[in-house]
Amino acid sequence: MPEAKQRALALSGIIMIKLGKGVVFLLVAWAAYAFSDNDLPAEYHRLLHWFHLNPERQFFSHLAVMVGKITEANVLWVAVGTLAYSLFSLIEGVGLHLRQRWASWMAIGESGFFIPLELYELSLRFTGTVFIILILNVFICVYLLMNRKRLFHRVHFHFHHAQNDTPPPPQA
């Protein structure tokens, strides 16, 4: 009988982060796809009015010009890329929940990939959000590396032994 899974509160938090991120990016992908054939400048102005923002301000008018240059094909590519990333995060979260070793390496690789980018971003301009994301990614990498043997132990199933007590045939 396989060992019972050990409680790991930090791992549960990491799983929730990965699954939450996957769901958020899935919704972003759906929204990008849904808006791909809309009149994006009109949608942008409608959004500004909904938030009671002045579209005449320089920042918003500059952004309106940029939104006007976005093509339907560009939005569809964003939707496809975002969908792929969301599926990656969802698979990662489910794999961690099932205590799969490959998922721990996926999480370490993904979190580790973003650390240099976050450090670069912080060197340009410090923001609390990027700093918190950096701390989370460092924690995920260190925690999973330090605890991978305890959290992701291999379970070997010997179905032959479960059926009877005779030893398995010798391997050739």
FENHUFEN-V869225 format. One record per pair of residues at least 12 apart in sequence whose C-alpha atoms are under 6 Angstrom apart, sorted by the first residue. I is the first residue (numbers start at 0). J is the second residue. Records with the same first field share a line. If there is no record, write none. Layout:
BEGIN
I = J + J
END
This chain:
BEGIN
14 = 92
17 = 88 + 92
18 = 89 + 92
21 = 85 + 88 + 89
24 = 85
25 = 82 + 85
28 = 78 + 81 + 82
31 = 78
32 = 75 + 78
35 = 71 + 74
36 = 71
40 = 67
98 = 151
100 = 151
107 = 140
110 = 136
END
